[in-house]
């Protein structure tokens, strides 16, 4: 697994989306990066699974928007999200966002 480059990948993704989603600049990007890296490492998420979670949590993307952004099918997005949620032992998007939010708060300490 490419742990060191995962943070860089997330940072690049946030920068790419930043021009369309200026509100992300209101969030401390370093906290999101640290939180996502910690979450990904703890639950052995793949790079793509981490990307899907970040696009939902940071930008509020729908499955269709993620599919367009990543040039993959909507079904593939759903599969990645289901795999990530299974690894984390959660069954709802609310729980997923809540879990990530806790990691963001922990990253600020």
C-alpha positions in Angstrom: 0.0 0.0 0.0 1.3 3.5 -0.8 0.7 5.2 2.5 3.0 8.1 1.9 1.5 9.0 -1.4 -2.1 8.6 -0.2 -2.0 12.0 1.4 -0.6 13.6 -1.7 -3.3 12.0 -3.8 -6.0 13.3 -1.5 -4.4 16.8 -1.6 -4.3 16.8 -5.4 -7.9 15.7 -5.5 -9.0 18.5 -3.2 -7.0 21.0 -5.2 -8.7 19.8 -8.5 -12.1 20.2 -7.0 -11.3 23.4 -5.1 -12.0 25.8 -7.9 -15.6 24.5 -8.2 -16.1 24.1 -4.5 -14.6 27.1 -2.8 -16.3 26.2 0.5 -13.7 23.5 1.0 -11.1 26.2 1.6 -13.1 27.0 4.8 -12.1 23.6 6.1 -8.5 23.0 7.3 -7.4 20.8 4.4 -4.6 19.3 6.5 -7.1 18.0 9.0 -9.1 16.3 6.2 -5.9 14.8 4.8 -4.7 13.5 8.2 -8.2 12.2 9.0 -8.6 10.4 5.7 -5.1 8.9 5.9 -5.8 7.6 9.5 -9.2 6.2 8.5 -7.8 4.6 5.4 -4.9 3.0 7.2 -7.1 1.8 10.1 -9.6 0.1 7.9 -7.3 -0.9 5.0 -9.2 1.2 2.5 -7.8 1.3 -1.0 -6.8 4.5 -2.7 -10.0 4.5 -4.7 -12.2 3.8 -1.7 -10.6 6.7 0.1 -11.2 8.9 -2.9 -14.9 8.1 -3.0 -15.3 8.8 0.8 -13.4 12.1 0.4 -15.5 13.2 -2.5 -18.7 12.6 -0.6 -17.6 14.0 2.7 -15.7 17.0 1.5 -17.7 18.0 -1.5 -21.1 16.3 -1.1 -20.8 14.6 -4.4 -23.6 12.3 -5.5 -22.7 8.9 -6.9 -23.3 10.2 -10.4 -21.0 13.2 -9.8 -18.3 10.9 -8.4 -18.6 8.7 -11.5 -18.3 11.6 -13.8 -15.4 13.1 -11.9 -13.5 9.8 -11.8 -14.6 8.6 -15.3 -16.0 5.4 -14.0 -19.6 4.0 -13.9 -22.0 4.8 -11.2 -22.2 1.1 -10.4 -18.5 1.0 -9.8 -18.8 4.0 -7.4 -21.5 2.1 -5.4 -19.2 -1.0 -5.3 -16.3 1.0 -3.9 -18.5 2.7 -1.3 -20.0 -0.6 -0.3 -16.6 -2.2 0.1 -15.4 0.8 2.2 -18.4 0.7 4.4 -18.1 -3.1 4.9 -14.5 -2.7 5.9 -15.6 -0.1 8.5 -18.5 -2.1 9.7 -21.1 0.5 9.0 -24.3 0.4 7.0 -25.3 4.0 6.3 -23.8 7.1 4.8 -24.6 9.0 8.0 -22.5 6.7 10.0 -19.7 7.0 7.5 -19.7 10.8 7.6 -20.0 10.7 11.4 -16.9 8.4 11.6 -14.9 10.6 9.3 -16.0 13.7 11.2 -14.7 12.2 14.4 -11.3 11.5 12.7 -11.2 15.2 11.5 -11.8 16.4 15.1 -9.1 14.0 16.4 -6.7 15.3 13.7 -7.1 18.8 15.2 -5.8 17.8 18.6 
